[in-house]
Amino acid sequence: MEDNNMTKQEMIIEILNDLGYKPTIDQDGDICLAYQMKNFYFITGKEDEQYIMVVYPQFSDVQEGEETLTLAVCNSLTRDVRLAKVYIDNTLKHVSASCGFFYTDTQSLKHSIENTLNILGRIHSLYRDTKEEMEKP
């Protein structure tokens, strides 16, 4: 798989296919993946930069009056879950998460993709559990 003529997008798609997933490309050119009934997007960025970001957008809504609690939950998860950034959007209506990572070769890319899928696959449950814990008196 170590083909220097492959683009980042082609490498990611090949790795995901090898892992048994069926990625697609959206209208923006991002790689979309349905994983554990969640939609993830692989943002490849500049071709000459060995950096990838995987985004799990809008996985939870923010209820009116819960903005401060939501920010506290996001902060806690971002601090506690390595690689993950959990954040509220600028409209204060949705919570999203992302994992960004550098890679050196195809093997490190594959390892990082597997690790990222594992992290983001659990983030909604961790968010819910952390929020419930913070809501306790």
N, C-alpha and C positions, 0 to 999 in steps of 0.2 A: 504494500500500500504506500510505501515511501516514494512518492512520485513528485519530484520538485516542480513538475509542470502543472500539478493540480492546484486549483484555487482553494482558498480556505473553505468556501461553500461546498465545493466538490469533496474535499476531505471530510468535512462534517457529515455530509449526506452519506458518504461511503461508510463511515464509522457507525452511524445510526442504523443504516441498513444491515451492517454486519452484526449489530447488537439485536437485530430482529424488529426494529421499528420501521415505520413507514412515513418518513418526513415528506413534507410538501414545501413548495415555495409560494409565498403570498405575493400580492401585487406590488409590495414595496421591495421585493427581492429578499426578504428575510425567510429563514428556514423555520417552518412551523412543525411542531411535534405534539401529538396527543399522547400524553403519558399519564397513566393512572387517572384517566378521565379529566385531565387538566391540560390546558393549552399553553405550551412553552414556545418562545420565539428566540432563535439564535441570531444575534446581531453580530455580524462579522467585522464591520468597520473597515478600516484601511487594509488593503491587501498586503502591504509590506510590513504590517504590524502583527506580531504573533500574539494577539489578544482577542478573546471572544467574550461576549456577554450573553447570558441566557436570562430572559425575562419571563416572569410569571405575572401577567398583568391583571389588575383588578379582581383579585381573588376574594375580596371581602368588601362590603359596603360599610360606610361610616354612618352611623345613625346620628341625627341631629342631637347636639348636646354631649356627644361622646368623643368629640375631637381631641380633647386633652388626654383622655384615657387611651385613645387609639395611638396618639403620638408616643405615649409612655410605653405601650406594648411594642410598637415598632422599634423604639430605641432599645428596649430590653432585648428583643430578638436580634437586632443588628449587632449588639454588643456580645451576645451569648452564642450565636450560631456562626461559626467560622465560615468565611467566604460570602455569606448571605447579607444582603442589604434589604431591609424591609422598610417601606416608606409609604406615606400617605401622599396622594397627588395634590397639586396646587389648588384644586377645587375643594379639597377636604372632604371628598365624597367616596374615594376608593383607596384600598390598600393594595399595593403591588410588592413584588419581591424580585430580586435579581442576584445573580452570581456572575462575577467577572473573573477571568483568570488568564494568565499567560501560559504559553506552552512552548516547548523546545523542539518537539518532533511529533510524529504521528502517535507514538506510544503514550507520550505525556498528554497529548490531546485526547486520546481515547480514555485514559484514566481520569482526566479532569471532567470530561463529559459525563462519565458514569457517576463520579462523585457529585457533580452538580445536580444531576437528575435525582439522586438520592436525597440531597439536601432540599431541593425545591419540591420534591414529592411529599415531604413531611411538613413543609412550612405552614400550610393552612391549619393543620392539626395543632402544631406548636403555637400558632397565633391564637387560636381558639382557647387552648389550655392556659396560655399566659394571660389572656384577657380575663378568663374566669377567675384565675388566681388573684389578679389585681382588683377585681370587683368585690372580693370577699371583704367583709368589714374587719 
